[in-house]
């Protein structure tokens, strides 16, 4: 462990990094003490997510014209957070998402994140996570549900939202199980149902599942939707209808976890500096992880 003497003035021009190693995407955000984002990079995680963090970090550093040694503190979050050898600390994705959301939307009280392999709802008070519910046991209610059905329909995942907005007929997709939903989609196609109506039905089925999860917490505005699914305009519409309220969506909904990690890295480091404490940091080498903890 490298020991950083925390005697740097809190107002100094320091740099901080947040890495979010998700199930499908790896994200890195670099920022300074004023919370100005210097670079933000996304890359597919893939099966070797433990080895991708160093590459995404390298690209982020290049974009910001910084060296790894310039980064005062690094926090990793997400599924693969324990496999980032150059991260100084790990914090759960729930806490990082809550902090990232509140930095963008200070009045946020409810945050919904729909990722590739889970969906979660978070209750936020004064920028901090106070309660949450999560579905990470089944693909129904996650981005994987849409990914699989897009493949069955023979369309690109990123086109589903625009296509669904053309729907004029609400079709009910009764099977939320991903496997049985595939069979139901094939049956609907063979019956001559329109593609846009089927996709709108899929969006509604997914939104209904997530809305039921969210209602396990009291839904309080402002409500923010994040995660890769938030880039799907059809899903945003379906979520609004199922929750019966407006939703705020960040400009880049995939980055809230990494952003929150970077902000927490800054707050931890600045607090230690102000209190004259010494903070431990890892060696500044962009190494690949070779094992899981």
LOTOR-848297 format. One line per field, with one value per residue: residue number from 0; residue in one letter; x, y, z of N, C-alpha, C, O in turn. Coordinates in pm, whole numbers, plus 50000, padded with zeros to 5 digits. Each point is the difference from the previous one (the first is absolute). Layout:
k c(NUM  ...)
r c(A  ...)
n_u c(X  ...)
n_v c(Y  ...)
n_w c(Z  ...)
ca_u c(X  ...)
ca_v c(Y  ...)
ca_w c(Z  ...)
c_u c(X  ...)
c_v c(Y  ...)
c_w c(Z  ...)
o_u c(X  ...)
o_v c(Y  ...)
o_w c(Z  ...)
END
This chain:
k c(0  1  2  3  4  5  6  7  8  9  10  11  12  13  14  15  16  17  18  19  20  21  22  23  24  25  26  27  28  29  30  31  32  33  34  35  36  37  38  39  40  41  42  43  44  45  46  47  48  49  50  51  52  53  54  55  56  57  58  59  60  61  62  63  64  65  66  67  68  69  70  71  72  73  74  75  76  77  78  79  80  81  82  83  84  85  86  87  88  89  90  91  92  93  94  95  96  97  98  99  100  101  102  103  104  105  106  107  108  109  110  111  112  113  114  115  116  117  118  119  120  121  122  123  124  125  126  127  128  129  130  131  132  133  134  135  136  137  138  139  140  141  142  143  144  145  146  147  148  149  150  151  152  153  154  155  156  157  158  159  160  161  162  163  164  165  166  167  168  169  170  171  172  173  174  175  176  177  178  179  180  181  182  183  184  185  186  187  188  189  190  191  192  193  194  195  196  197  198  199  200  201  202  203  204  205  206  207  208  209  210  211  212  213  214  215  216  217  218  219  220  221  222  223  224  225  226  227  228  229  230  231  232  233  234  235  236  237  238  239  240  241  242  243  244  245  246  247  248  249  250  251  252  253  254  255  256  257  258  259  260  261  262  263  264  265  266  267  268  269  270  271  272  273  274  275  276  277  278  279  280  281  282  283  284  285  286  287  288  289  290  291  292)
r c(X  X  X  X  X  X  X  X  X  X  X  X  X  X  X  X  X  X  X  X  X  X  X  X  X  X  X  X  X  X  X  X  X  X  X  X  X  X  X  X  X  X  X  X  X  X  X  X  X  X  X  X  X  X  X  X  X  X  X  X  X  X  X  X  X  X  X  X  X  X  X  X  X  X  X  X  X  X  X  X  X  X  X  X  X  X  X  X  X  X  X  X  X  X  X  X  X  X  X  X  X  X  X  X  X  X  X  X  X  X  X  X  X  X  X  X  X  X  X  X  X  X  X  X  X  X  X  X  X  X  X  X  X  X  X  X  X  X  X  X  X  X  X  X  X  X  X  X  X  X  X  X  X  X  X  X  X  X  X  X  X  X  X  X  X  X  X  X  X  X  X  X  X  X  X  X  X  X  X  X  X  X  X  X  X  X  X  X  X  X  X  X  X  X  X  X  X  X  X  X  X  X  X  X  X  X  X  X  X  X  X  X  X  X  X  X  X  X  X  X  X  X  X  X  X  X  X  X  X  X  X  X  X  X  X  X  X  X  X  X  X  X  X  X  X  X  X  X  X  X  X  X  X  X  X  X  X  X  X  X  X  X  X  X  X  X  X  X  X  X  X  X  X  X  X  X  X  X  X  X  X  X  X  X  X  X  X  X  X  X  X  X  X)
n_u c(50084  49867  50196  49776  50192  49879  50182  49899  50110  49874  50114  50117  50173  49806  50125  49806  50035  49880  50022  49923  50047  49937  49779  49917  49956  50156  49971  50039  50027  50033  50081  49897  50172  50056  50123  50192  49810  50141  49903  49944  50058  49950  49954  50013  49812  49790  50044  50080  49794  50028  49931  49785  49968  50121  49882  49853  50087  50061  49833  49939  50131  49968  49826  50054  50060  49905  50099  50077  50202  49920  49998  49868  49824  50053  49831  50023  49921  49816  49885  50045  49824  49890  49876  49953  50128  49900  49858  49945  49844  49913  49903  49883  49947  49963  50166  50097  49896  50006  50190  50021  49890  50079  50155  49908  49971  50073  49887  50199  49806  49952  50097  49986  50048  50000  50049  50224  50096  49998  49873  50039  49930  50014  50045  49898  50187  49899  49865  49841  50165  49792  49989  49959  49972  49991  50042  50038  49777  49930  50012  49872  49943  50043  50196  50055  49886  50077  50146  49929  49895  50154  50102  49884  50022  50179  49975  50020  50173  50191  49974  50098  50184  50191  50129  50127  50175  50106  50091  49905  50177  49834  50220  49826  50155  49896  50092  49969  49880  50198  50032  49912  50140  50178  49976  50026  50212  50108  49956  50119  50208  50029  50009  50224  50065  49875  50130  49914  49863  50094  50074  49844  49946  50132  49971  49829  50045  50115  49899  49885  50121  50058  49847  49979  50146  49965  49847  50164  50056  50046  49816  50224  49833  50102  49880  50141  50004  50043  50210  50110  49925  50147  50140  49910  50031  50072  50223  50124  49997  50132  50212  50047  50018  50197  50149  49975  50189  50015  50065  50116  50038  50118  50123  50096  49817  50123  49951  49783  49976  50008  49805  49832  50027  49933  49779  49917  50027  49858  49797  50000  50008  49818  49851  50038  49941  49785  49964  50059  49809  50045  50053  49864  50216  49841  50097  50145  49867  50068  49965  50107  49778  50092  49915  49891  49897)
n_v c(49881  50084  50061  50011  50099  49933  50026  49835  50174  50037  50182  49860  50071  49958  49814  50016  49819  50019  49833  50027  49872  50108  49985  50209  50109  50056  50037  50154  50018  50144  49989  50197  50132  50051  49816  50115  49988  49862  49856  49958  49843  49979  49843  49923  49961  49956  49844  50130  49951  49784  49911  49999  49903  49811  49826  49886  49854  49803  49853  49879  49824  49812  49872  49867  49839  49797  50071  49801  50032  50021  49783  50178  50027  49796  50080  49818  49994  49967  49940  50149  50061  49806  50051  50137  49888  50084  49826  50217  50029  49891  50060  49965  49815  49844  49904  49823  49800  49879  49886  49797  49827  49910  49853  49802  49837  50211  50045  49947  49921  50055  49820  50072  49812  50094  49840  49993  50080  50218  49932  50214  49932  50205  49922  50174  49975  50185  49938  49989  49851  50005  50016  49789  50038  49783  50074  49837  50005  50209  49838  49840  50125  49858  50099  49893  50089  50196  49985  49924  50139  50119  49896  49995  50189  49927  50028  50198  49909  50033  49799  49877  50098  50012  49816  49979  50129  49831  49948  49825  49863  50046  49979  49864  50113  49822  49960  49965  49812  50039  49853  50023  50126  49884  49864  50103  50032  49823  49955  50119  49926  49827  50105  50019  49894  50182  50034  50146  49887  49902  50118  50074  49843  49995  50152  49965  49856  50074  50117  49865  49899  50112  50020  49808  49981  50097  49884  49878  50118  50103  49963  50026  50148  50014  49996  49869  50080  49809  50059  49805  49892  50072  49834  49863  50094  49829  49965  50133  49968  49838  50068  50119  49891  49903  50147  50012  49937  50206  50005  49965  50127  49857  50184  49996  49923  50026  50214  49948  49810  49992  50052  49850  49851  50067  49985  49798  49950  50090  49908  49815  50016  50058  49834  49841  50056  49985  49784  50067  49958  49812  50085  49832  49984  49978  49797  50172  49822  50081  49956  49843  50021  49942  50167  49803  50198)
n_w c(50000  49841  50090  50001  49942  50175  49867  49880  49914  50184  50066  50131  49875  50103  50027  49884  50130  49809  50149  49791  50180  49812  50036  49998  50192  49846  50221  49840  50222  49830  50210  49954  50057  49789  50037  49997  49879  50108  50141  49786  50149  49781  50155  49790  50119  49933  49845  49837  50085  50048  49805  50061  50197  50003  49919  50126  50146  49918  49961  50180  50051  49881  50061  50173  49853  50026  50189  49933  49906  49790  49943  50038  49861  50084  49875  50130  49789  50125  49816  49838  50126  50028  49820  50173  49853  49819  50016  50003  49840  50178  49806  50186  49881  50158  50116  49899  50005  50189  50036  49907  50092  50191  49926  49945  50154  49986  49810  49910  49914  49785  50093  49789  50111  49795  50149  49979  50188  49956  50172  49947  50202  49909  50204  49898  50121  49921  49830  50158  49972  49916  49776  50064  49779  50059  49790  50149  50038  49952  49842  50093  49823  49831  50051  50189  50170  50080  50168  50198  50142  50112  50173  50192  50121  50115  50222  49893  50110  49886  49901  50161  50083  49881  50017  50185  49948  49900  50197  49895  50024  50141  49966  50022  50116  49915  49799  50220  50005  50095  50165  50206  50124  50071  50176  50198  50069  50086  50216  50147  50041  50141  50200  49983  50187  50045  49818  49850  49861  49821  49822  49854  49848  49818  49836  49859  49831  49820  49835  49862  49838  49814  49837  49886  49830  49799  49884  49912  49815  50190  49875  50001  49983  49803  49807  50117  49789  50113  49947  49995  50182  50155  49945  50155  49799  49874  50006  49870  49778  49917  49971  49817  49804  49963  49920  49776  49894  50087  49784  50188  49820  50125  50033  50204  49893  49814  49957  49980  49884  49775  49899  49991  49833  49794  49954  49947  49782  49851  49968  49872  49776  49880  49973  49843  49790  49939  49945  49792  49893  50115  49799  50063  49938  49841  50008  49989  50051  49801  50217  49881  49984  50194  50124  50024  50041)
ca_u c(49916  50065  49938  49997  49988  49886  50020  49971  49888  49878  49968  50100  49946  50022  49921  49942  49946  49900  49986  49881  50016  49869  49991  50013  50081  50095  49998  50098  49984  50106  49955  50087  49940  49876  49905  49998  50039  50110  49981  49903  50020  49922  50043  49932  50072  50038  50028  50122  49985  50106  50119  49969  50003  50123  49993  49906  50066  50105  49934  49950  50116  50042  49901  50017  50141  50055  50067  49939  50058  49933  49872  50021  49927  49922  49902  49935  49867  49942  50023  50142  50079  50112  50101  50073  50118  50051  49898  50037  49893  49881  49874  49890  49940  49883  50043  50057  49890  49925  50081  50005  49868  49973  50086  49936  49863  50005  49871  49961  49968  49989  50081  49977  50109  49975  50123  49997  49968  49918  49924  49998  49940  50071  49945  50110  49974  50118  50110  50048  49912  49940  49930  50001  49953  50073  49975  50119  49987  49932  50019  49878  50017  50134  50031  50019  49869  49985  50108  49962  49884  50042  50063  49892  49929  50092  50027  50103  49949  49989  49889  49871  49924  49937  49899  49884  49920  49907  49894  49864  49922  50073  49998  50046  50094  49966  50112  50115  50119  50065  49990  49863  49970  50047  49900  49881  50032  49992  49858  49939  50045  49932  49860  49992  50002  50101  50124  50000  49906  50065  50106  49933  49954  50118  50037  49901  50019  50120  49973  49909  50079  50087  49914  49959  50118  50016  49894  50032  50039  49907  50050  49995  50072  50021  50034  50104  50022  50136  50035  49995  49862  49950  50029  49891  49891  49877  49997  49973  49855  49929  50022  49916  49861  49980  50018  49909  50070  50107  50132  50117  50101  50126  50044  50067  49953  50091  50118  49973  50076  50140  50003  49987  50125  50102  49965  50031  50146  50039  49955  50082  50136  49998  49971  50122  50097  49958  50019  50141  50019  50072  49912  50074  49967  50066  50103  49942  50039  49881  50017  49883  49977  50022  49913  49886  49999)
ca_v c(50119  50130  50089  50138  50096  50086  50136  50088  50091  49954  50073  49975  49939  49857  49922  49882  49908  49901  49893  49917  49878  49938  49867  50011  50115  50056  50145  50075  50145  50075  50136  50074  50035  50078  49905  50010  49873  50018  49896  49895  49896  49877  49890  49874  49923  49870  49897  50029  50134  50028  50046  50113  50126  50074  50057  50112  50104  50057  50087  50117  50083  50063  50103  50112  50040  49978  49874  49932  50058  50126  49974  49995  49890  49924  49908  49909  49956  49906  49857  49963  50100  49943  49952  50114  50002  50135  50078  50017  49952  49952  50040  49934  50077  50070  50128  50084  50048  50101  50124  50054  50053  50122  50108  50051  50042  50016  49974  49860  49920  49861  49970  49867  49964  49873  49961  49879  49880  50025  50125  50041  50127  50057  50116  50093  50117  50087  49947  49872  49885  49964  49872  49952  49866  49958  49871  49953  49854  49956  50096  50080  50124  50053  50026  49874  49964  50067  49954  49869  50011  50072  49900  49919  50082  50031  50144  50047  50039  50146  50046  49959  50113  50077  49916  49984  50123  49994  49906  50051  49895  49944  49854  49953  49888  49947  49924  50081  49917  50029  49884  49988  50121  49975  49917  50082  50093  49924  49975  50127  50027  49906  50040  50119  50126  50093  50002  50109  49968  49897  50064  50081  49906  49956  50112  50012  49886  50027  50115  49955  49922  50091  50088  49924  50003  50136  50031  49942  50120  50108  50078  50143  50081  49971  49862  49999  49870  49986  49869  49990  49996  50137  50056  49952  50097  49924  49954  50118  50023  49892  50017  50113  49955  49902  50064  50112  50123  50040  49945  50076  49911  50071  50005  49872  49923  49892  50049  50048  49923  50042  50138  49996  49947  50106  50102  49943  49998  50137  50035  49924  50054  50136  49992  49955  50110  50106  49953  49968  49856  49937  49910  49898  49984  49887  50039  50056  49922  49951  49857  49914  49907  49862  49907  50058  49981)
ca_w c(50000  50000  50096  49954  50108  49965  50046  49888  50029  49938  49878  49895  49878  50010  49905  50061  49900  50036  49901  50022  49922  49997  49938  49854  49963  50095  49986  50078  50004  50067  50031  50089  50129  49980  49941  49854  49937  49906  49898  50031  49900  50016  49916  50035  50101  49947  50100  50075  50055  50096  49929  49914  50073  49973  49865  50002  50077  49914  49904  50072  50031  49875  49966  50093  49995  50134  50030  50114  50122  50029  50065  50146  50062  49901  50059  49906  50040  49905  50017  49996  50073  50075  49907  49944  50088  50027  50073  50140  50085  49929  50061  49929  49891  50051  50057  49894  49915  50075  50005  49865  49966  50076  49950  49879  50034  50146  50064  49978  50118  49956  49882  49943  49909  49930  49932  49919  50074  50118  50010  50140  50036  50115  50070  50025  50084  50013  49920  50049  49992  50129  49986  49862  49966  49881  49936  49930  49995  49878  49890  49986  50073  49975  49860  49930  49947  49871  49912  49948  49912  49879  49914  49944  49902  49891  49994  50092  50132  50007  49916  50056  50051  49891  49933  50088  50003  49888  50035  50014  50065  50114  50007  50130  50005  50132  50058  50038  49993  49873  49910  49951  49924  49863  49933  49980  49892  49875  49975  49959  49864  49909  49997  49915  50076  49952  50078  50097  50107  50083  50079  50103  50100  50077  50086  50106  50091  50080  50086  50105  50096  50075  50080  50119  50087  50051  50096  50131  50073  49969  49887  50028  49901  49859  49968  49897  49937  49948  49946  49855  49952  49997  49868  49915  50017  50019  50139  50084  49987  50069  50144  50042  50002  50106  50130  50010  50037  49909  50029  49955  49944  49975  49861  49979  50116  50037  50071  50136  50098  49993  50047  50145  50057  49994  50100  50131  50010  50034  50135  50096  49999  50052  50144  50067  49993  50092  50137  50019  50004  49891  49928  49926  49859  49936  49902  49879  49883  49929  49984  49989  50111  49954  50074  50071  50145)
c_u c(50088  49925  50008  49986  49894  50017  49980  49880  49876  49967  50097  49936  50035  49906  49957  49934  49897  49987  49880  50011  49867  50002  50020  50090  50092  50009  50105  49968  50118  49949  50099  49925  49873  49890  49986  50050  50104  49996  49900  50006  49913  50057  49929  50084  50047  50034  50125  49993  50110  50125  49974  50020  50126  49997  49907  50060  50107  49938  49949  50113  50049  49906  50018  50142  50064  50076  49935  50053  49934  49872  50021  49931  49907  49905  49937  49866  49947  50039  50148  50089  50120  50113  50073  50123  50052  49897  50037  49894  49885  49877  49887  49939  49876  50036  50054  49893  49922  50075  50007  49869  49976  50088  49939  49862  49991  49868  49952  49975  49991  50083  49974  50112  49970  50123  49983  49955  49922  49921  49992  49932  50063  49925  50117  49953  50130  50121  50050  49893  49946  49923  50005  49931  50066  49948  50126  49998  49946  50017  49877  50013  50138  50018  50019  49870  49981  50106  49963  49884  50033  50063  49895  49927  50088  50026  50112  49936  49976  49886  49864  49914  49926  49891  49873  49910  49899  49878  49865  49909  50082  49980  50055  50092  49990  50116  50116  50128  50061  49985  49860  49957  50046  49897  49875  50020  49990  49854  49929  50038  49926  49851  49979  49997  50115  50120  49996  49907  50059  50105  49941  49947  50112  50045  49903  50015  50121  49976  49908  50075  50086  49917  49954  50114  50013  49897  50020  50062  49895  50060  49980  50077  50112  50043  50094  50019  50140  50023  49984  49860  49941  50031  49893  49877  49864  49986  49974  49851  49921  50015  49915  49855  49974  50014  49904  50066  50106  50133  50107  50105  50127  50035  50073  49968  50089  50110  49976  50080  50146  50015  49992  50125  50109  49973  50033  50151  50051  49965  50083  50138  50004  49975  50125  50104  49967  50024  50143  50029  50081  49910  50083  49953  50078  50110  49936  50057  49874  50017  49866  49987  50014  49914  49887  50020  49870)
c_v c(50126  50088  50144  50090  50101  50139  50100  50087  49956  50070  49975  49931  49852  49928  49869  49915  49907  49899  49916  49879  49924  49866  50006  50115  50041  50150  50062  50149  50059  50141  50069  50041  50081  49915  50016  49869  50027  49897  49898  49898  49879  49895  49873  49918  49866  49902  50029  50141  50036  50053  50125  50133  50081  50065  50121  50117  50069  50098  50128  50096  50074  50114  50123  50056  49994  49868  49936  50057  50132  49980  49978  49881  49938  49906  49917  49957  49902  49856  49965  50090  49942  49956  50113  50022  50139  50089  50005  49948  49953  50043  49939  50090  50078  50137  50094  50053  50111  50133  50065  50064  50133  50116  50064  50059  50013  49970  49855  49930  49852  49983  49856  49973  49863  49968  49872  49877  50026  50130  50035  50135  50048  50119  50088  50114  50076  49938  49864  49892  49966  49869  49957  49866  49964  49868  49962  49847  49949  50107  50084  50125  50060  50026  49873  49952  50062  49953  49868  50013  50078  49903  49913  50076  50039  50148  50035  50048  50151  50057  49973  50119  50075  49919  49993  50123  50005  49913  50070  49902  49939  49849  49957  49880  49944  49929  50092  49920  50018  49887  49990  50124  49986  49920  50081  50100  49931  49975  50127  50036  49911  50034  50127  50131  50088  50004  50107  49972  49894  50064  50087  49911  49948  50108  50010  49887  50023  50114  49962  49925  50092  50091  49931  49997  50136  50031  49933  50106  50107  50085  50148  50076  50080  49855  50000  49858  49998  49859  49998  50003  50140  50069  49960  50088  49931  49948  50116  50030  49896  50013  50115  49956  49905  50060  50117  50128  50032  49939  50094  49899  50079  49998  49872  49910  49884  50043  50037  49925  50042  50143  50006  49949  50106  50109  49950  49993  50138  50032  49928  50061  50139  50001  49958  50111  50108  49962  49958  49852  49952  49896  49904  49994  49882  50050  50043  49930  49943  49851  49929  49917  49858  49899  50078  49978  49934)
c_w c(50000  50099  49950  50121  49963  50057  49887  50035  49927  49869  49886  49880  49998  49903  50064  49892  50063  49888  50038  49908  50005  49930  49849  49955  50113  49974  50091  49990  50077  50025  50093  50125  49986  49937  49849  49942  49893  49889  50051  49887  50034  49906  50041  50097  49945  50109  50083  50060  50098  49931  49917  50070  49967  49862  49995  50078  49917  49900  50066  50033  49875  49962  50087  50000  50138  50005  50121  50131  50039  50082  50149  50065  49898  50073  49888  50057  49896  50029  50013  50083  50074  49910  49928  50087  50033  50069  50148  50096  49912  50080  49917  49895  50048  50056  49893  49907  50071  50002  49862  49958  50072  49956  49876  50029  50152  50071  49983  50133  49967  49873  49957  49901  49940  49918  49921  50076  50129  49984  50147  50015  50129  50057  50043  50089  50019  49932  50042  49987  50138  49995  49854  49990  49868  49947  49924  49986  49868  49893  49975  50086  49983  49851  49919  49934  49861  49899  49933  49902  49873  49901  49933  49889  49881  49982  50097  50130  50006  49916  50063  50044  49892  49931  50085  50002  49886  50031  50014  50074  50113  50004  50136  49982  50141  50068  50029  50004  49861  49900  49940  49920  49856  49921  49971  49886  49864  49964  49952  49857  49900  49986  49917  50074  49951  50094  50108  50117  50095  50091  50110  50112  50088  50097  50119  50103  50091  50098  50116  50109  50087  50090  50128  50102  50067  50107  50136  50091  49966  49890  50030  49893  50068  49981  49880  49948  49941  49948  49849  49944  49991  49867  49898  50023  50021  50143  50096  49998  50079  50152  50053  50015  50116  50140  50020  50045  49896  50044  49947  49953  49975  49851  49962  50119  50042  50097  50146  50106  50005  50050  50152  50068  50000  50104  50140  50022  50041  50145  50107  50012  50063  50150  50078  50001  50102  50145  50029  50007  49880  49935  49915  49855  49942  49906  49870  49876  49936  49969  49982  50127  49947  50075  50062  50148  50040)
o_u c(50097  49877  50110  49904  50015  49922  50039  49900  50009  49933  49983  49894  50106  49904  50072  49957  50015  49985  49988  49982  49977  50104  50047  50057  49965  50017  50024  49974  50031  49941  50088  49888  49921  49898  49904  50109  49975  50045  49987  49975  49989  50044  49964  50121  50119  49993  50012  50093  50031  50083  50093  50023  49993  50055  50032  49983  50014  50054  50008  49984  50034  50045  49981  50029  50069  49984  49937  49925  50011  49950  50071  50055  49938  50042  49964  49983  50066  50069  50038  50120  50101  50105  50051  49989  50069  50026  50041  50031  49995  49996  50011  50001  49968  49937  49975  50006  49967  49940  49993  49999  49953  49963  50019  49959  49961  50001  49887  50080  50019  49988  49996  50022  49988  50026  49889  49937  49970  50029  49978  50006  50019  49949  50094  49894  50100  50112  50096  49880  50076  49974  50021  49985  50030  49960  50032  50104  50011  50001  50010  50033  50036  49916  49982  50002  49956  49973  50019  50003  49940  49977  50012  49960  49951  50022  50036  49893  49900  49966  49898  49879  49880  49895  49889  49880  49909  49908  49991  49881  50112  49889  50105  49964  50045  50003  50062  50109  49930  49979  49986  49917  49935  49970  49937  49908  49945  49962  49916  49917  49957  49937  49887  49968  50105  49987  50039  50026  49979  50007  50049  50004  49983  50031  50043  49985  49994  50037  50017  49973  50007  50039  49991  49977  50022  50030  49930  49999  49936  50111  49886  50111  49995  50073  49972  50006  50036  49910  49941  49978  49906  49946  49999  49936  49913  49890  49931  49942  49905  49906  49944  49934  49895  49935  49973  49938  50035  50022  49987  50024  49996  49956  49984  50073  49977  50068  50095  50044  50055  50098  50075  50038  50075  50093  50052  50048  50086  50082  50033  50052  50088  50060  50032  50070  50088  50027  50030  50103  50012  49938  50097  49881  50106  49998  49905  50083  49917  50023  49897  50100  49962  50005  50005  50057  49978)
o_v c(50009  50006  50052  49989  50073  50044  50116  49952  49964  49942  50057  49940  49961  50058  49940  50050  49955  50038  49953  50011  49920  49953  49904  49995  49990  50043  49953  50051  49956  50062  49936  49954  50009  50053  49952  49953  50076  50027  49979  50034  49962  50031  49985  49986  49967  50033  49949  50079  50118  50064  50051  50101  50122  50108  50102  50116  50122  50108  50108  50122  50118  50106  50112  50098  50092  49914  50068  50007  50043  50095  49908  49939  50070  49925  50052  49985  49976  49970  49916  50007  50068  49958  49981  50062  50016  50118  49899  49965  50032  49989  49992  50123  50105  50100  50121  50117  50101  50106  50123  50107  50095  50116  50120  50099  49905  49967  49968  50009  49914  50079  49909  50079  49901  50062  49952  49912  49905  50082  49912  50085  49923  50084  49954  50057  49943  50005  49949  50027  49985  49939  50083  49928  50087  49912  50062  49937  49881  50119  50110  49990  50092  49964  49999  49939  49932  49989  49983  49939  49975  50010  49967  49942  50049  50047  49922  50062  50045  50118  50048  50001  50025  50055  50007  49988  50083  49990  50110  50026  49954  49950  50048  49900  50061  49990  50054  50057  49988  50024  49985  49990  50049  50033  49984  50025  50056  50011  49994  50049  50046  49964  50041  50104  49949  49986  49975  50042  50005  49970  50000  50039  49982  49973  50020  50023  49974  49991  50048  50018  49985  50028  50063  50007  50009  50068  50032  49987  49992  50052  50047  49960  50025  49944  50062  49905  50089  49916  50091  50052  50023  50107  50049  49991  50054  49996  49983  50028  50035  49972  49990  50033  50008  49954  50041  50082  49916  49974  50054  49900  50101  49913  49950  50000  49941  49916  50039  50061  50021  50033  50073  50049  50011  50050  50076  50021  50013  50057  50059  50017  50029  50079  50057  50018  50050  50085  49951  49960  50069  49918  50041  50006  49964  50116  49937  50054  49939  49962  50046  49958  49971  49880  50123  49898  49975)
o_w c(50075  49997  49979  50076  49902  50085  50010  50054  49882  49915  49892  50011  49950  49949  50080  49896  50114  49884  50113  49879  50090  49955  49940  49891  50117  49886  50111  49891  50111  49911  50058  50024  50094  49957  49940  50033  49906  49888  50120  49885  50116  49890  50116  49983  50009  50118  50112  49985  50017  50065  49937  49934  49985  49982  49939  49962  50006  49978  49942  49989  50007  49956  49954  50069  50043  49913  50081  50098  50115  50060  50041  50092  49920  50088  49895  50121  49899  50097  50081  49975  50016  50049  49890  50106  50100  50021  50057  50114  49881  50122  49878  50013  49944  49967  50005  49960  49939  49984  49989  49940  49938  50017  49976  49940  50068  50119  50036  50093  50087  49906  50083  49908  50072  49897  49978  49942  50073  49913  50084  49911  50094  49926  50064  49978  50045  50052  49942  50008  50095  50103  49912  50099  49919  50077  49899  49977  49969  50031  49946  50119  50074  49917  49879  49894  49907  49881  49880  49893  49895  49879  49882  49899  49898  49888  50088  49999  50057  50012  49948  49978  50013  49965  49946  50025  50001  49919  50055  50018  49978  50018  50043  49939  50096  50123  49908  49999  49899  49881  49879  49909  49909  49886  49895  49922  49905  49883  49911  49923  49894  49901  49975  49941  49960  50122  50114  50113  50121  50119  50113  50117  50120  50116  50113  50120  50120  50117  50111  50119  50121  50113  50105  50120  50121  50098  50096  50123  49895  50014  50011  49965  50121  50082  49897  50079  49922  50005  49942  49891  49923  49973  49887  50105  50068  50054  50100  50105  50071  50074  50109  50098  50064  50094  50113  50069  49917  50119  49890  50067  49930  49926  49888  50099  50105  50059  50069  50098  50108  50067  50065  50106  50097  50063  50082  50111  50087  50073  50103  50110  50082  50073  50104  50100  50069  50084  50109  50054  49898  50069  49936  49971  50052  49958  49953  49927  50068  49885  50049  50058  49886  49972  50014  50041  50119)
END
